[in-house]
Amino acid sequence: MNSSDSAMWERIWRSAGLQFVLFFVIAWIFYGDQPKVGASAADLVSFYDGDRTRILIATIIMGFALLNLLWFAAAITSMLRDAGQGGWGTAVTAASAALGTIFFVTTSLGAALSYSIAGSGNETFVSGLNDVAWALFVIASFPAAMLVMAGSFGLWRAGILSKAMFTAGVAAVILVLLGGTTWASDGFWAPDGAYSRFVVPIVGVVWVVAISGILLKRPYAEGAPKPAVSAP
């Protein structure tokens, strides 16, 4: 592979975080408002069976988001290892694998419910799987917080993140980690409440965008052509 191809692929890998955000947001919009914990049978069937095509399209888009999440983590890991921070890089890989697994299971549940289970007439089973999906959404906060922490601490130790960016990363870790405590029976702090549904994902997306911007600004690997700089 020549230096031009290496630079192209490296640019693609480093931009995977932005691609993840794009696919994630589109999938989130397509998927719609999932029935809350303890929703009625009519609401469950109306959502999963009535909107089957839309949910399955969202599932495909979320699959692309998951692929780009793993590539994004791989880009961070590669940069950390090059900077002598292999331990933090390994933590990034482990966290992204755990988070990706939860995303995969949650997405699969939604696809299975819309594809055939919701129309089977087994209301108790459908309601239980819907509640499991919400529980997994809360549990996902822990590997997500680990990913943010490992990425922020590792890049800061490598001298890539500024002190201000590192402080923002620590704040993001705390906000995402708090998502794992949203077990109230209803309201803002419930699994289907505003904090779990909106605050945690938004904080995570903002962090991914910020880190992706930093990765894209870093010099390319040795031997790859550097971006041209126009004279002032």
C-alpha positions in Angstrom: 0.0 0.0 0.0 1.5 3.3 -1.0 1.7 6.4 1.2 -1.4 8.0 -0.5 -3.5 5.0 0.2 -2.3 4.9 3.8 -3.2 8.5 4.4 -6.7 8.0 2.8 -7.4 5.0 5.1 -6.1 6.7 8.2 -8.3 9.7 7.4 -11.3 7.4 7.1 -10.5 5.7 10.4 -10.1 8.9 12.2 -13.4 10.3 10.9 -15.2 7.1 12.0 -16.5 8.9 15.1 -18.2 11.6 13.0 -19.7 8.8 10.8 -20.9 7.0 14.0 -22.7 10.2 15.2 -24.3 10.7 11.8 -25.7 7.1 11.6 -26.6 7.1 15.3 -28.7 10.2 15.1 -30.4 9.1 11.9 -31.2 5.7 13.4 -32.5 7.4 16.6 -34.8 9.6 14.6 -36.0 6.7 12.4 -36.6 4.4 15.3 -39.0 6.8 17.0 -40.3 6.9 20.5 -40.1 3.4 22.0 -42.9 2.5 24.4 -42.0 3.1 28.0 -41.6 0.6 30.8 -44.9 -1.1 31.5 -46.5 0.2 28.4 -49.9 -1.3 27.4 -50.2 -4.1 25.0 -51.9 -1.8 22.5 -49.0 0.6 22.6 -46.5 -2.2 22.2 -48.2 -3.7 19.2 -48.9 -0.4 17.6 -45.2 0.5 17.8 -43.4 -2.7 17.1 -45.9 -4.3 14.7 -47.4 -1.2 13.2 -44.1 0.6 12.5 -42.2 -2.6 11.5 -40.6 -1.3 8.3 -39.4 1.9 10.0 -37.8 0.0 12.9 -36.1 -2.5 10.6 -34.6 0.4 8.5 -33.4 2.0 11.8 -31.8 -1.4 12.7 -29.8 -1.4 9.5 -28.6 2.2 10.0 -27.7 1.4 13.6 -25.6 -1.5 12.4 -23.5 1.0 10.4 -23.3 3.2 13.5 -22.0 0.2 15.5 -19.3 -0.5 12.9 -18.1 3.1 12.9 -18.1 3.1 16.7 -15.6 0.2 16.7 -13.5 1.9 14.1 -13.5 5.1 16.1 -12.3 3.2 19.2 -9.6 1.5 17.1 -8.3 4.9 15.9 -8.0 6.1 19.4 -6.3 2.9 20.5 -3.8 3.1 17.6 -2.9 6.7 18.5 -2.5 5.9 22.2 -0.2 2.9 21.4 1.9 5.1 19.2 2.2 7.6 22.0 3.3 4.9 24.5 -0.1 4.7 26.3 -1.0 1.1 25.4 -2.7 0.5 28.7 -5.3 3.2 28.1 -5.6 2.0 24.5 -6.5 -1.5 25.7 -9.1 0.0 28.0 -10.6 1.9 25.0 -10.8 -1.4 23.1 -12.4 -3.3 25.9 -15.0 -0.5 26.6 -16.0 -0.2 23.0 -16.4 -3.9 22.7 -18.7 -4.0 25.8 -20.7 -1.0 24.6 -20.9 -2.4 21.1 -22.2 -5.7 22.5 -25.0 -3.9 24.4 -25.9 -1.9 21.4 -26.0 -5.1 19.3 -28.3 -6.9 21.8 -30.6 -3.9 22.2 -30.9 -3.3 18.5 -31.5 -7.1 18.0 -34.3 -7.0 20.5 -36.1 -4.2 18.7 -35.6 -5.9 15.4 -37.0 -9.2 16.7 -40.0 -7.6 18.3 -40.9 -5.7 15.2 -40.1 -8.6 12.8 -42.3 -11.3 14.4 -42.6 -11.3 18.2 -44.9 -8.3 18.7 -47.5 -9.8 16.3 -47.5 -13.2 18.0 -50.1 -12.2 20.6 -47.9 -13.0 23.6 -48.3 -9.7 25.4 -46.4 -10.6 28.6 -43.4 -11.7 26.6 -43.4 -8.6 24.4 -43.7 -6.3 27.4 -40.8 -8.1 29.2 -38.5 -7.8 26.2 -39.4 -4.1 25.9 -38.5 -3.6 29.5 -35.2 -5.5 29.0 -34.3 -3.1 26.2 -34.7 -0.1 28.6 -32.6 -1.9 31.3 -29.8 -2.5 28.8 -30.0 1.2 27.8 -29.2 2.1 31.4 -26.5 -0.5 31.8 -24.8 0.8 28.6 -23.9 3.9 30.6 -21.1 2.0 32.4 -19.0 0.9 29.3 -19.8 4.2 27.7 -18.3 6.0 30.7 -15.3 3.7 30.6 -14.8 4.6 26.9 -15.0 8.3 27.6 -12.7 8.0 30.6 -10.0 5.8 28.9 -10.0 8.0 25.8 -9.8 11.3 27.8 -7.2 10.2 30.3 -5.1 8.3 27.7 -5.1 11.2 25.2 -4.3 13.7 28.0 -1.4 11.5 29.3 -0.2 11.3 25.7 -0.1 15.1 25.5 -2.8 15.2 22.8 -5.6 16.7 24.9 -5.4 20.1 26.5 -6.1 20.6 30.2 -9.4 22.3 29.3 -10.4 19.4 27.1 -9.4 16.9 29.7 -11.5 18.6 32.3 -14.5 18.5 29.9 -13.8 14.8 29.4 -13.9 14.2 33.2 -17.2 16.0 33.4 -18.5 13.9 30.5 -17.4 10.7 32.4 -19.4 11.8 35.4 -22.5 12.7 33.5 -22.5 9.5 31.5 -21.8 7.4 34.5 -24.8 8.9 36.3 -26.9 7.4 33.6 -26.3 4.0 35.2 -28.2 5.1 38.3 -31.5 6.0 36.5 -33.6 3.3 38.1 -36.5 5.4 39.5 -40.0 4.0 38.8 -41.0 7.0 36.7 -40.1 10.5 35.9 -36.8 12.2 34.9 -34.6 9.6 36.6 -36.3 6.5 35.3 -34.8 4.2 32.6 -37.2 5.7 30.1 -36.8 9.2 31.6 -35.3 12.3 30.1 -31.8 11.9 31.6 -31.3 8.4 30.3 -32.9 9.1 26.9 -31.5 12.5 26.1 -28.8 13.7 28.5 -26.5 10.7 28.3 -26.7 10.2 24.5 -26.1 13.9 23.9 -23.1 14.1 26.2 -21.6 11.0 24.5 -22.2 12.3 21.0 -20.6 15.7 21.9 -17.6 13.9 23.3 -17.2 11.7 20.2 -17.4 14.7 17.9 -14.8 16.6 19.9 -12.4 13.7 20.0 -12.9 13.0 16.3 -12.0 16.6 15.5 -8.8 16.2 17.5 -7.9 13.0 15.8 -8.4 14.5 12.4 -6.1 17.4 13.2 -3.2 15.2 14.3 -0.3 14.6 11.9 -0.6 11.5 9.6 1.5 8.4 10.1 5.1 8.6 9.0 5.4 8.2 5.3 1.9 9.4 4.6 1.6 12.8 2.8 0.8 15.7 5.1 -2.1 18.1 4.2 -1.0 21.0 2.2 -0.8 24.3 4.1 -1.5 27.5 2.1 0.8 30.4 2.5 -0.7 33.3 4.5 
